[in-house]
């Protein structure tokens, strides 16, 4: 790899914190942020709306208490429905402005279907695709005015889920891409191939490993998405079927220098014991990623948020 800087961050979803109602036991921010800090992570995405304070000063202060900085936030928004767009645009713009005011850098959009959860996807007609592209452009202008990078996140259970839908989005819009390796694999796409096709448009990465057998059961309708996550759909890095080394080779060839957010979506039934459960999974992923970066380059520079290492 080159000397391009890759910045490593965490995300509350690794600790089971999710915007979907009824997802599972929700851990308190204080413990989630403290465990990130203990692992040496110094930056994080914000988690779902309401997990952290919704005023910029309060949000920044909460993170600073744990030595963390804000990377950005995941924003599910209905982009294809003209009737819903005014309200959706207002809420998405509010989140973008909050990210900017709290010192964040990236708004991560998901093209929501308009139904709760991620159990159903939807196919758009040409008119809906055109509206989606227009809506993304509008939010892109808002993000630009705030100094925030807007990215689109392919996500299982949304209208941009499959390889074909990702290809269509890349044709319809010139927006940057958040490459979520896990959701691409669950949707049937090859993250390495998508990274090659999208090239320099990949500006943000959500790095997950996946049990391909469980993912196939989801695509076949044998398991619901929430059920599959609870059964270990996402694995610590190196324990699933993602070719992580090949992915980083492509990212490096493309000159990627953005955030790599470690995520292992999970469903918790109860509060885990200290330094167990999500903490153990995040630690295993960090150790594995350190090995990948260290063995694929002589001079790779990287950092966990603000902590620089070689």
N, C-alpha and C positions, 0 to 999 in steps of 0.2 A: 504493500500500500504506500501511498504518497504521504507527505507530511501534513496533508489536509486535516484540520481539526474536526474530530467527531465529538459531540457533546452528549453525555449520557444523563438521562433523567429518569425519574420514577413516575408512577401514576397510581392514584387511589384504587383503581379497579383491581390491581394486584392484591389489595387487601379486601376485596369483595364489595367495595363501595360503588354503587351503580344507580343510575337514574331511573331504572325500571321498577315500578311499584311491585312489592312482593318479591324482589330479587333474592333476598336472604338477609341474614343478620348483618347490620351495618355497624362497623366499628367507628369509634369516636375519632374526630380529627386529631386530637392530641396524641393518641397512641399511634395512629397511622404515620403522622409526620415525625414523631419521635423515633419510630423504627426505621424510617427512611434515613434519618440523620445518623442513626447508629450504624447503618450499613455503609455510610460514607457518601450517600447520595446527597447532592447539594442543590438540586433543582427538581421541580415536579410540575405536572399539569394540575389543574385546579380540581378535577373531579366534577361530579354533577352539580348543577345549580343548587345552592343551599348547603352544600357540604362545608364550604368555607364562607366567611363573611362576604356579603354582596356589596360592600362599599370598598373602594380601592385602598384606602388607608388601613382599614381593618384587615383586609385580605393580605396586604403586604406585611403588616405587623405580625399576623398569625404565622406566616411563613418564616419571617425573620427570627421569630422566637426559637425556631428549630434550625437556623442556619440555612434555610432554603430560599431559593428564588423562584419566581413564577416563569414557567415556559409558555403556557397558554392554556387553552381549554377546548374540550370537545363539545361541539354544539350541534345536536340533532335539530334539523329544521326541514319543514315541508317546502320544497322548492318548485315542485312541478304543478301545483294546484293554484290557478290564478285567483280563485275565490278566497283562498286562505292566505294568500301572499301578504297583504298589508299587515296583518297581525304577526305573521311569522317574521317578516322583515324587521318589524319594530323590536321584537324580542331578540332576534339574532344581532341586530345592531347594538342593542343594550349590552349584550355579552361581549361583543367586540370592543366597545368603549371601555368596559370594565377591565378587560385584559390589558388594554393599552395603559390605562391609568394606574394599574397595579404593577406595571413594569414588565408585562408579558410580551411575547414576540409573535406567537402563532395562534391563529384561529383555525380549528380543525372542524370543518363541516361534515356532517353525515346527511345524506339525502333521505330523510325519513319518509315512510309511507303515509303517515298520518294516523296510524294505529299504535296502541301501546305495545311496547316490547319489540322483540326482533324475531318473532315466530313466522311472519309472513313477508314475502317480498312482493313486488308488483312490476309489471311490464308497462312502460310508457308508450303512448303514441307519439307521432311526430310533433304535434302541437304541444304536448306536455314536455317533450325534450327541449323544444325551443324555449318554453317558459323557464325551465330549469336553468338553461344556459344564461338567459337574461337575468334571472334572479341571482345566480352566482356572480355575474358581472356587477350587479348593483352592490352586493355585499363586498365584492372585491374593491370597489371604489371607496366604500366606507372604511374598509380595513386600510387601504392605502393612505387615506386621509388621517388615520390614527397612527400610522407607522407600524402596522401589524401585517404579517404575512398571512394571506388566506390560502388554505389548502382544502382539497376535497378528499374525504376519507371513504373509500369503498368499504362497505360494512354489510355483513350478512343480515338479512331481514330488512334491507332498505331497497331503494330503486336502483342503486349502483352496487351490485353484488357479484355478478358473474364476470368472467373474462370478456364476454361480448359487451356487457354494459359498461365496463371500464373502458374498452376500446371506443364505444360510442361517446362516452363522456370526453375522452381525449380529443375526439373529432369535433364535438359540439362546443367545447369551451377551451380557452387557453389558460385556465387557472392551474396553479401548482397542485401536486398530488401528495397526499399523506399516504405512504406505502405501509399499510397494515398487513404484515405477513400472515397473521392468523386468519383474519377475515377473508383475505384473498384465497387462502387454501380451503377454508370451509366452503366458500362459494365456487370452488372447482378451478381456480386460476393458479398458475405457477408464479409466485412472487418474484423469482429471478427473471422470468420472461417478461413480466410486467415492468420490472425495473429497467430492463434493457429497452423495451418499447417506449417507455415514458422518458427515458434519458434524464436530461437536466431538469425536467419538470418535477422529479421527485425531490422535494425540498424538506420533507419531514418524514420520520419513520416511527411506526409503532412496531416494536420487535417482539413477536410471540413465536413460540414453537407449538406444533400441533400434532396430535395423534391422528394420523390420516384415516385409520379405520373408523374412529368415532366420527370424524368429519364426513366420511362417505355415508354413514348411517343417517346423519342429519340431512344430507342432500337427497337421500332416498325416502325421507319422510318417516324413517323408523324411530327417530328420536327428535323431540323438540329441541330448539336451540338452548333454552334455559336448562333443560334436563341434561343435555350433553355437556354444558359447562360444569354442571354439578358432578358429572361423571368423569371429569378430567380431560375434556376436549383439549384444553391448553396445558402445555407442559413446561417445566423449567427449560431454559435454553440448553440444547444438546441432548435432550431426552425425548424429543419428538422427531418429526420427519422433514423439517425444514433444512435445506442445505445452506447453513448460515455462512460458511466460508465463501461459497460461490456468490451469495448475495453481496457480501462486503467487497468482493472483487469487482462486481459490477458497479456498486456505489462508488468505489474508489475511481474506477475508470471514467465515471461520469463527473468526477470532481465534487462529489457530495461533501458538504461541510456543515450540515444542519444538526438538529437534535435527533438522537436515537432514544426513544422513550421505551423503557423496559416495561412490558405489560404481560401479565399472566392472569387473564380474567378468571375469577373464581366465584363460587357461591358458598357462603358460610352458613352453617346452621346454628352456630354459637360462637361466643368469644373464644379465640384460641389462647392456649397457654403462652406465657411469655417466651418470645424468640422461637415460636413454633408456627406451623401453618404458613401463612403468607410470608412471614419473615424468612423462613427457611427456603422457600421457593425463590424469593428475590435474591437471597444470598447465593444460591446455586447458580442462578442466571448471571449474576455479576461475575462470579468466579469463572464461569465458562466463557463469557464474553472477553474477559481479560486475556484468557488463553488464546482465543481466536485472533484478537488484535495483536497480541504479542508474537504469535507464530506465523502470521501472514505478512509481516512487514518487519524490516530491520529498524525503521525510523518512524513508525506510526505514532502520531501524537493523538491523545484523546484526553477527555476530562469528564469526570462525573459532575456535571454542572460546572462549578468553578474550581474543582480540585484537579489540577493538571498532573498527568503521569506519563511515563514513557514505557 
